[in-house]
Amino acid sequence: MSANSGFSDSVAQGRVCVLLQPEQCVFHRHWTCLESDQKGVELAEHVRWGIIGAGAIAQTFAAGVAASKTGELIAVGSREQGSADAFGARFDIPRRYGRYEHILADQDVDAVYISTPHTFHAEWAIRAANAGKHLLVEKPLGINHAEAMAVVEAARQNDVFLMEGFMYRCHPQTARLVGLVKGGVIGKVRVIEASFAFRADVKPEHRLANQELAGGGILDVGGYPISVARLIAGAALGRDFVDPIEVHGAGHLGETSRVDEWAVATLKFSGDIVAQVMTGTRIPAANDVRIFGDEGWIVVPAPWTLRGSNPVSSIFVHRSDESEPREVVVDAGAGPWAIEADTVALFMEARQAASPAMSWDDTLGNVQTQDRWREAIGLLYDSERPESPVKRLPARKSNSSSQTMIFGSIDGVPKSISRLVLGVDNQKTMPHAAVMFDDFMERGGNTFDTAFIYGSGQCERLFGRWVEDRAVRDQIVIIGKGAHTPNCTPEAIGTQLSQSLERLRTNFVDIYMMHRDNPDVPVGEFIAAMNEQKQSGKTRIFGVSNWTIERVNAADEYARQHGLDGISVISNNFSLARMVAPPWAGCISSADTPWREWLTRTQTPLLPWSSQARGFFTGRAIPSDLSDAELVRCWYSEDNFQRLERVQQLAKERGVQPIAIALAWVLDQPFPTFPLIGPRTLSETRTSLPALGVALTRDEVAWLNLDS
C-alpha cells in the first residue's frame, strides 16, 4: 500500500488524532507508529541546571525546567546580584550569583542554559565547556558561522553535550511533520514558505535594535524559518537536513539601528526545491509554515509551538484529490521548553542530539545560511568589520589527548617552523580569519602562508590586522608570495612585496617566494631581483613556487657564478595522490621520481601545496561519484584509487582516519617538508593534526605510492 493511499484510508473518518507523548505512540489505522531515533536511550535521571543570563527568555526556560521530567534548576547567574536574587526568588532557585563565572565554578551544576544577548553566546559557551558543563545555548549559537564553529570545537574538545536552543525542533509536532513529508503525503516537495516576525516598538538600546548586540530579525527569529526550510528540504531528499545551494535576499535596515527590521530570503536546494522565508522585528507576520508538493500542501499554523501552554497542536494536510483538509493533531503532553530540557537529558551521553533536534552540523549549516542572508542585504555588524578591534574568543581548554605540533628548521630563518603551515587564502571575513588563526596557534602552529593575489589582497589585510591585534609578529613565521602570472616580472617582485608588507603591517616576511615562473625572462634577472629584496631586509630567505627542476638548477648556477644567494625553498604540488591535471594554469608537481630524487639529494626544503590532494583522501573521492568536477579532473585516476585503497587499509590497521595516513606520507619523506594546509573550517584543521603522530616506515612510504 502506498503512503498516500494509507493516508486516505486512515483519515476516512475525518480527523486523524496523533498522540505523541514520551510514554505512548498512538496512531489511527494505517499510520505506522513513528519509530524514534531515541529508541533504547534512557533519559538521564536528574540534570541540575544553571542559567546564565536572567532575561525574559531565561524565565520561559526556567518554567520549562520546572515542568520537565529530568531537570532541576539549582543556580542562576546575572551581571547584577539584584537581578539574580529577583530571578531566584521568582523560581525558587537556591543559588543566586551576581557573576556568570560563579555558575561555572559551581561543581553541582551539570548543565548550563545560556540566554545572554547574542554577542555573548560564544564566549560563555566556550567558558562553560572549558568548565566541563553540558550546554544548551539559546539561538543563535554565535553571531556568525565562525563563532559557532568555535563553540562546537570547544564542546568536542571538552567532551560535553551541546545543542542550539531551537525548542521547536525537539517538539513531537516537528517530528510528525518530517514523517508526513518523508511519507510522501503531498508527493514531491517543490516549495516551502515559512515566516517568523513580530512588531516590537523598543528603545534604541534594546537588544533587538542594537548593532552592538547583533540586533535585528535574522539572528533573533530568522533562524526558525531558515531551519525549518533546511529540515523539510532534507526530509524531502531523504536526509536529516540540507543546506541551500543558493541564497538570495532583500530587506530593510533601520536608519538609526542599522539592523534588519524586516527581510526575506529565497533559498534554492538540490532537487529544485525552493523556499521563501521571512522575518522581522518591526512587522507582524502569519508565523506559519506551508509546504507545497505536486500532490497537495501542508499547513502548520503554529510551527514554533509558542501559542500558550496548550500541549495540543495541529497540522493540516490538503491533498489535491480531496475537497477538505485533514487535521493531524499532536498532543505533546508537555510544553516545548520542558520537552527541550528533557531532550538534553535524553542525548547527554551522546553529546549531541539526533534529528530533528539540532545537531552540531545542522547548527553550523543554519548559522552559515543566516550569514549568507545578512550578506545579501548588506548587514555587517560593527564588531565584524576589519577596522574594529579583532574579537577574541576564550581559548579552549587544553586537551592532553590532542596531537602536539612538531617543528623543524630552515637555514636562514631563525625561528622554529611548525611542520604544518596554515594557508591564508580563503578567509574572507575578519570573524572567520580570527577564529581560524587563533585556533591554529592554540594548536601549536606558528607558520602562515600568504600571497599577494589571495582575495585580491583582502586575505593579507585581514591577516595583518590579526597579527597586529594579537601582537604575535615575533612568534610567527610568515611566508609571502608574489609575481604571479601575468605580472611575473622582476619589477613586480619588489613592487608587490612592498604592497604585501603594507597590508601585512610588518617590515619583512620570513620567506618570500615567486608564485609562478616566466620562462621568457632570463633566470638571472629573477635571482638578482630576489637578492635585492633580501639585502633590503624585506625577507630572510627566498624561494620559488611552480618552477621546474631545470629552471631551479639554472637559477642556482647563476647565483653561484655571480656571488648571490640562491633558492632556499621550493613550493610545488606534492601529495600522495598524483596530480592528473593542474588545478590552476602554470602549476607544477614535485611528486614524480626525478623531483623526489633531486629533493633527497639537495635536501632543499619543500613547502607543498595541495598536500592533501584537495580532499581526495577524506571520503569525497568515489569512482562512481562525479559530482565534484574539479576533484574528478585533477585527481581521479586508476592509480590514485589504488593509492586510496592502500591508504584506507593502513588507516584501519593504525586506527586513524585515511587523511592522516595521506598527510603523514608527505611529512615522512627523506627530505624536509612543511606541508601547506588550507582548512576552511576548524574541523578540517583538527583532522589534519593527527598526521603528525603517524610515523611511516620507508617501506610503507614506498608501498603507499605504488613503488613496491
KOLMI-67472 format. One line per field, with one value per residue (C-alpha): residue in three letters; y, z, x. Coordinates in steps of 0.02 Angstrom, whole numbers. Layout:
# KOLMI-67472
type c(ALA;...) $
py c(Y;...) $
pz c(Z;...) $
px c(X;...) $
END
This chain:
# KOLMI-67472
type c(MET;SER;ALA;ASN;SER;GLY;PHE;SER;ASP;SER;VAL;ALA;GLN;GLY;ARG;VAL;CYS;VAL;LEU;LEU;GLN;PRO;GLU;GLN;CYS;VAL;PHE;HIS;ARG;HIS;TRP;THR;CYS;LEU;GLU;SER;ASP;GLN;LYS;GLY;VAL;GLU;LEU;ALA;GLU;HIS;VAL;ARG;TRP;GLY;ILE;ILE;GLY;ALA;GLY;ALA;ILE;ALA;GLN;THR;PHE;ALA;ALA;GLY;VAL;ALA;ALA;SER;LYS;THR;GLY;GLU;LEU;ILE;ALA;VAL;GLY;SER;ARG;GLU;GLN;GLY;SER;ALA;ASP;ALA;PHE;GLY;ALA;ARG;PHE;ASP;ILE;PRO;ARG;ARG;TYR;GLY;ARG;TYR;GLU;HIS;ILE;LEU;ALA;ASP;GLN;ASP;VAL;ASP;ALA;VAL;TYR;ILE;SER;THR;PRO;HIS;THR;PHE;HIS;ALA;GLU;TRP;ALA;ILE;ARG;ALA;ALA;ASN;ALA;GLY;LYS;HIS;LEU;LEU;VAL;GLU;LYS;PRO;LEU;GLY;ILE;ASN;HIS;ALA;GLU;ALA;MET;ALA;VAL;VAL;GLU;ALA;ALA;ARG;GLN;ASN;ASP;VAL;PHE;LEU;MET;GLU;GLY;PHE;MET;TYR;ARG;CYS;HIS;PRO;GLN;THR;ALA;ARG;LEU;VAL;GLY;LEU;VAL;LYS;GLY;GLY;VAL;ILE;GLY;LYS;VAL;ARG;VAL;ILE;GLU;ALA;SER;PHE;ALA;PHE;ARG;ALA;ASP;VAL;LYS;PRO;GLU;HIS;ARG;LEU;ALA;ASN;GLN;GLU;LEU;ALA;GLY;GLY;GLY;ILE;LEU;ASP;VAL;GLY;GLY;TYR;PRO;ILE;SER;VAL;ALA;ARG;LEU;ILE;ALA;GLY;ALA;ALA;LEU;GLY;ARG;ASP;PHE;VAL;ASP;PRO;ILE;GLU;VAL;HIS;GLY;ALA;GLY;HIS;LEU;GLY;GLU;THR;SER;ARG;VAL;ASP;GLU;TRP;ALA;VAL;ALA;THR;LEU;LYS;PHE;SER;GLY;ASP;ILE;VAL;ALA;GLN;VAL;MET;THR;GLY;THR;ARG;ILE;PRO;ALA;ALA;ASN;ASP;VAL;ARG;ILE;PHE;GLY;ASP;GLU;GLY;TRP;ILE;VAL;VAL;PRO;ALA;PRO;TRP;THR;LEU;ARG;GLY;SER;ASN;PRO;VAL;SER;SER;ILE;PHE;VAL;HIS;ARG;SER;ASP;GLU;SER;GLU;PRO;ARG;GLU;VAL;VAL;VAL;ASP;ALA;GLY;ALA;GLY;PRO;TRP;ALA;ILE;GLU;ALA;ASP;THR;VAL;ALA;LEU;PHE;MET;GLU;ALA;ARG;GLN;ALA;ALA;SER;PRO;ALA;MET;SER;TRP;ASP;ASP;THR;LEU;GLY;ASN;VAL;GLN;THR;GLN;ASP;ARG;TRP;ARG;GLU;ALA;ILE;GLY;LEU;LEU;TYR;ASP;SER;GLU;ARG;PRO;GLU;SER;PRO;VAL;LYS;ARG;LEU;PRO;ALA;ARG;LYS;SER;ASN;SER;SER;SER;GLN;THR;MET;ILE;PHE;GLY;SER;ILE;ASP;GLY;VAL;PRO;LYS;SER;ILE;SER;ARG;LEU;VAL;LEU;GLY;VAL;ASP;ASN;GLN;LYS;THR;MET;PRO;HIS;ALA;ALA;VAL;MET;PHE;ASP;ASP;PHE;MET;GLU;ARG;GLY;GLY;ASN;THR;PHE;ASP;THR;ALA;PHE;ILE;TYR;GLY;SER;GLY;GLN;CYS;GLU;ARG;LEU;PHE;GLY;ARG;TRP;VAL;GLU;ASP;ARG;ALA;VAL;ARG;ASP;GLN;ILE;VAL;ILE;ILE;GLY;LYS;GLY;ALA;HIS;THR;PRO;ASN;CYS;THR;PRO;GLU;ALA;ILE;GLY;THR;GLN;LEU;SER;GLN;SER;LEU;GLU;ARG;LEU;ARG;THR;ASN;PHE;VAL;ASP;ILE;TYR;MET;MET;HIS;ARG;ASP;ASN;PRO;ASP;VAL;PRO;VAL;GLY;GLU;PHE;ILE;ALA;ALA;MET;ASN;GLU;GLN;LYS;GLN;SER;GLY;LYS;THR;ARG;ILE;PHE;GLY;VAL;SER;ASN;TRP;THR;ILE;GLU;ARG;VAL;ASN;ALA;ALA;ASP;GLU;TYR;ALA;ARG;GLN;HIS;GLY;LEU;ASP;GLY;ILE;SER;VAL;ILE;SER;ASN;ASN;PHE;SER;LEU;ALA;ARG;MET;VAL;ALA;PRO;PRO;TRP;ALA;GLY;CYS;ILE;SER;SER;ALA;ASP;THR;PRO;TRP;ARG;GLU;TRP;LEU;THR;ARG;THR;GLN;THR;PRO;LEU;LEU;PRO;TRP;SER;SER;GLN;ALA;ARG;GLY;PHE;PHE;THR;GLY;ARG;ALA;ILE;PRO;SER;ASP;LEU;SER;ASP;ALA;GLU;LEU;VAL;ARG;CYS;TRP;TYR;SER;GLU;ASP;ASN;PHE;GLN;ARG;LEU;GLU;ARG;VAL;GLN;GLN;LEU;ALA;LYS;GLU;ARG;GLY;VAL;GLN;PRO;ILE;ALA;ILE;ALA;LEU;ALA;TRP;VAL;LEU;ASP;GLN;PRO;PHE;PRO;THR;PHE;PRO;LEU;ILE;GLY;PRO;ARG;THR;LEU;SER;GLU;THR;ARG;THR;SER;LEU;PRO;ALA;LEU;GLY;VAL;ALA;LEU;THR;ARG;ASP;GLU;VAL;ALA;TRP;LEU;ASN;LEU;ASP;SER) $
py c(0;172;307;412;276;238;419;421;265;325;490;422;459;642;682;596;608;575;568;582;580;515;360;324;325;302;316;278;134;135;263;175;210;335;246;370;381;385;202;113;275;316;488;547;527;702;855;1001;1161;1330;1481;1616;1773;1820;1897;1857;1701;1633;1650;1547;1412;1411;1372;1236;1153;1155;1061;939;758;768;944;1040;1222;1250;1407;1569;1695;1875;2025;2104;2022;2104;2032;1858;1873;1927;1788;1659;1714;1702;1524;1462;1441;1416;1480;1657;1728;1906;1846;1721;1643;1582;1472;1388;1363;1278;1093;1041;1119;984;1087;1271;1363;1520;1658;1815;1934;1855;1934;1843;1669;1605;1675;1600;1438;1410;1458;1338;1197;1228;1210;1040;1096;1023;1159;1220;1386;1494;1527;1584;1483;1628;1786;1707;1540;1571;1591;1439;1334;1387;1335;1165;1135;1183;1058;923;953;959;810;896;897;1046;1096;1258;1306;1290;1213;1180;1054;947;950;798;908;936;751;718;848;766;599;667;738;578;479;571;628;780;698;779;939;1089;1249;1292;1452;1499;1658;1718;1904;2021;2206;2267;2453;2456;2587;2603;2523;2367;2212;2197;2369;2372;2350;2312;2169;2097;2150;2128;1990;1871;1821;1836;1734;1720;1559;1474;1485;1452;1296;1227;1253;1158;1023;997;1003;872;762;776;717;577;666;746;918;1001;1169;1283;1294;1472;1611;1774;1907;2080;2180;2346;2410;2538;2712;2729;2547;2488;2313;2218;2267;2157;2041;1899;1765;1644;1480;1351;1171;1019;933;1101;1133;1318;1408;1583;1636;1798;1879;2048;2142;2288;2198;2056;1900;1742;1645;1482;1352;1298;1155;1132;968;906;817;941;1051;1054;1199;1211;1356;1356;1283;1364;1292;1459;1486;1474;1323;1203;1048;1005;1070;1032;1004;1020;914;970;841;891;744;787;929;952;965;831;878;790;825;809;802;829;802;947;1121;1148;1209;1060;944;1037;1013;827;814;873;738;607;638;698;541;552;733;795;772;669;746;835;918;1023;925;1015;1006;1062;1215;1258;1249;1356;1493;1493;1518;1663;1737;1725;1806;1951;1969;1977;2126;2213;2185;2179;2206;2334;2202;2104;2247;2231;2404;2360;2278;2096;1994;1861;1712;1617;1487;1310;1207;1108;928;810;685;808;794;910;1014;968;1087;1094;1221;1302;1382;1570;1575;1598;1535;1355;1319;1215;1063;1108;1279;1366;1443;1622;1603;1582;1688;1825;1900;1952;1837;1687;1738;1772;1608;1506;1593;1589;1405;1363;1449;1366;1200;1249;1310;1464;1470;1554;1555;1713;1781;1948;1887;1796;1877;2024;2075;2054;1897;1985;2135;2027;1927;2083;2159;1999;1992;2172;2149;1990;2060;1896;1952;1895;1724;1677;1638;1725;1657;1782;1753;1871;1894;1784;1772;1887;2000;1879;2001;2054;2226;2153;2064;2222;2318;2181;2133;2314;2316;2149;2213;2364;2251;2133;2279;2214;2266;2092;1916;1769;1679;1757;1652;1689;1621;1570;1564;1658;1563;1714;1806;1756;1668;1782;1932;1847;1795;1972;2044;1924;1955;2140;2109;2003;2131;2266;2163;2132;1943;1824;1697;1669;1527;1485;1405;1306;1302;1158;1070;1142;1321;1294;1221;1364;1491;1412;1404;1589;1631;1535;1617;1792;1775;1789;1691;1550;1469;1411;1330;1255;1262;1146;1025;866;739;553;570;607;772;715;892;1055;1146;1311;1355;1353;1234;1103;947;883;709;620;519;649;782;665;612;794;846;699;737;925;918;1075;1106;1080;1178;1076;1149;1038;919;828;822;941;814;659;553;620;508;627;528;383;318;322;497;628;772;869;912;986;836;722;825;847;686;545;407;220;232;362;250;111;227;269;84;63;218;152;-17;58;183;39;-50;107;160;332;420;396;580;559;424;526;680;577;515;695;725;565;595;580;768;909;950;1081;1043;1188;1152;1255;1217;1317;1255;1217;1034;1025;1093;973;821;867;864;675;652;723;571;442;376;283;169;189;29;98;261;165;44;184;266;102;98;-78) $
pz c(0;-45;84;2;0;180;221;131;221;391;378;301;462;458;589;619;802;835;1016;1037;1218;1292;1355;1209;1023;962;780;690;570;432;508;550;727;717;773;867;848;1037;1048;1181;1252;1429;1499;1621;1791;1852;1772;1883;1782;1796;1694;1630;1593;1683;1544;1478;1380;1534;1631;1500;1506;1696;1694;1568;1677;1822;1715;1644;1696;1718;1763;1923;1918;2057;2006;1910;1861;1813;1789;1941;2108;2125;1960;2009;2178;2099;1970;2101;2214;2073;2026;2196;2142;2291;2218;2151;2080;2031;1912;1771;1823;1986;1891;1803;1966;2047;2046;2070;1906;1771;1626;1583;1483;1405;1371;1363;1214;1054;1058;1219;1172;1100;1238;1381;1291;1270;1451;1508;1400;1473;1645;1595;1588;1466;1356;1292;1205;1153;967;880;939;884;785;635;572;637;816;802;741;893;1012;929;939;1123;1157;1060;1144;1318;1284;1336;1266;1157;1073;998;1077;939;1054;913;839;996;988;929;806;710;708;643;507;450;447;338;212;208;190;30;81;-34;-163;-207;-113;-227;-124;61;140;320;422;596;630;757;790;935;975;1076;1126;1025;1165;1166;1103;954;888;948;825;965;1024;848;840;702;648;554;709;832;749;567;610;635;455;390;497;452;266;281;383;262;108;191;231;50;-7;120;236;407;333;182;156;14;-142;-172;-53;-114;0;17;171;260;381;509;480;659;716;556;587;487;533;401;274;155;78;-65;-45;-179;-132;-230;-316;-374;-205;-167;-7;34;213;302;467;554;718;658;569;616;508;491;578;496;380;213;112;-68;-161;-329;-248;-115;25;213;330;505;591;746;693;831;966;1055;1067;1252;1364;1272;1226;1083;908;732;558;410;255;93;-45;-221;-238;-81;-53;133;228;354;527;613;798;903;1091;1156;1336;1391;1342;1215;1343;1458;1308;1260;1434;1428;1255;1328;1460;1330;1224;1355;1346;1156;1171;1032;989;848;712;706;858;815;790;775;586;574;679;579;417;488;550;386;293;409;366;181;210;303;167;35;121;168;356;438;624;681;781;619;524;487;561;727;870;823;931;1032;1098;1250;1214;1227;1374;1331;1288;1333;1203;1059;943;985;845;791;721;602;541;378;358;363;465;649;717;728;594;625;512;458;378;376;211;221;62;96;248;175;337;498;611;504;492;678;731;608;652;840;830;732;860;1003;922;918;738;703;515;390;200;113;-64;-150;-256;-122;-109;-212;-60;68;142;177;251;370;421;450;556;658;681;742;859;935;944;882;745;843;873;697;529;378;202;66;-121;-269;-454;-508;-693;-787;-677;-666;-694;-596;-571;-495;-360;-269;-305;-246;-95;-35;-53;37;182;197;201;324;436;451;377;322;282;341;174;5;-148;-327;-356;-537;-664;-827;-945;-1060;-927;-904;-737;-681;-680;-555;-444;-444;-401;-256;-189;-189;-77;42;52;92;239;168;175;268;127;-40;-147;-293;-321;-475;-554;-650;-596;-747;-701;-518;-567;-687;-552;-426;-554;-594;-409;-384;-533;-476;-288;-248;-136;-222;-197;-18;-29;-158;-155;-287;-276;-181;-121;-116;-249;-416;-491;-650;-709;-626;-531;-599;-754;-730;-582;-564;-458;-373;-336;-484;-469;-538;-417;-267;-309;-329;-164;-74;-146;-114;48;-11;100;10;57;-39;-84;-101;12;47;-137;-102;-3;-110;45;154;83;-53;-192;-253;-430;-465;-392;-525;-440;-397;-569;-507;-397;-544;-666;-556;-454;-523;-599;-582;-493;-370;-322;-294;-177;-91;-60;19;125;188;228;326;414;476;541;628;697;613;476;296;282;424;326;166;252;352;184;140;309;311;156;153;131;238;204;279;203;170;226;176;300;284;448;620;599;445;545;688;575;493;653;688;540;650;762;622;585;420;380;217;154;196;107;-49;-38;-22;-179;-276;-282;-213) $
px c(0;70;97;-37;-170;-130;-158;-326;-386;-331;-421;-580;-674;-622;-492;-326;-282;-98;-47;139;193;353;264;147;131;-49;-100;-263;-269;-137;-17;144;200;340;497;603;791;791;737;839;906;856;830;960;881;921;1000;1046;1032;1112;1057;1175;1076;916;812;639;687;775;614;523;656;655;469;503;635;514;388;515;538;726;776;806;855;982;1076;1056;1190;1169;1282;1199;1167;998;939;998;910;746;753;797;655;528;577;633;815;930;1095;1097;1257;1300;1436;1424;1590;1515;1392;1538;1631;1482;1526;1345;1286;1278;1213;1206;1075;1150;1023;1129;1117;1181;1353;1398;1336;1500;1609;1510;1476;1663;1695;1559;1628;1801;1721;1651;1469;1344;1270;1104;1136;990;990;1094;1243;1354;1326;1411;1473;1648;1589;1476;1624;1725;1586;1567;1754;1752;1613;1703;1870;1795;1679;1518;1342;1297;1134;1072;907;778;649;525;650;631;440;339;246;407;447;272;291;452;363;224;349;452;292;251;76;90;201;366;405;426;406;421;357;397;388;428;411;334;317;421;421;580;706;868;969;859;948;829;879;1058;1201;1324;1213;1188;1007;880;765;880;977;833;695;751;840;671;608;783;799;628;662;827;740;595;706;814;664;607;779;791;913;904;933;1014;1096;1041;1146;1087;1035;959;890;815;775;763;895;839;908;967;979;1068;998;868;691;612;690;651;761;742;833;865;905;956;811;743;663;643;596;537;572;530;574;564;556;451;308;190;177;73;213;167;243;171;244;187;206;149;0;-53;9;35;-3;71;-21;89;256;357;241;231;43;7;33;-85;18;-100;-63;-119;-50;-168;-143;-227;-223;-267;-386;-485;-607;-573;-408;-364;-306;-163;-173;-16;-30;146;96;207;263;404;530;504;524;683;757;713;791;956;942;898;1052;1175;1281;1287;1347;1232;1050;975;869;751;832;983;1143;1310;1318;1137;1176;1331;1234;1096;1211;1304;1140;1099;1270;1229;1060;1140;1270;1133;1051;1214;1204;1375;1389;1515;1609;1637;1718;1905;1940;1858;1953;1976;1860;1946;1851;1915;2047;1984;2042;2197;2160;2301;2241;2258;2407;2551;2625;2802;2931;3076;3201;3255;3426;3411;3252;3295;3128;3069;2940;2784;2782;2605;2584;2415;2361;2299;2199;2014;1973;1863;1794;1878;1775;1821;2004;2022;1942;2048;2212;2182;2139;2296;2406;2311;2354;2538;2554;2659;2685;2568;2571;2510;2511;2488;2342;2241;2071;2136;2236;2097;2172;2336;2245;2144;2295;2398;2260;2253;2441;2444;2295;2365;2543;2617;2736;2889;2811;2761;2839;2761;2782;2741;2721;2709;2745;2600;2558;2527;2634;2778;2921;3074;2997;2838;2938;2988;2828;2712;2817;2812;2623;2609;2713;2600;2446;2529;2581;2759;2927;2980;2921;3023;3014;2974;2933;2891;2716;2748;2888;2903;3021;3028;3130;3313;3327;3468;3352;3237;3384;3450;3280;3254;3429;3388;3237;3339;3478;3350;3288;3115;3139;3255;3267;3182;3119;3007;2838;2787;2960;3038;3198;3286;3244;3291;3459;3490;3446;3565;3704;3680;3686;3849;3931;3882;3910;3724;3609;3516;3347;3320;3148;3030;2840;2767;2624;2667;2540;2515;2381;2461;2406;2320;2287;2341;2203;2268;2369;2556;2557;2693;2705;2862;2794;2873;3034;3156;3093;3097;3274;3327;3248;3328;3499;3494;3392;3303;3151;2986;2828;2700;2531;2376;2469;2305;2254;2110;2011;2042;2076;1934;1799;1745;1829;1721;1745;1558;1534;1572;1481;1639;1705;1869;1909;1874;1977;2129;2140;2032;2138;2156;2324;2258;2113;2239;2332;2169;2135;2306;2282;2117;2194;2338;2224;2117;2271;2335;2166;2169;2075;2138;2182;2307;2398;2399;2468;2593;2660;2702;2783;2887;2992;3183;3193;3119;2936;2821;2650;2534;2356;2204;2066;1907;1835;1904;1859;1971;2116;2083;2075;2241;2342;2336;2454;2591;2578;2587;2762;2780;2925;3019;2936;2763;2802;2852;2704;2577;2645;2637;2827;2826) $
END
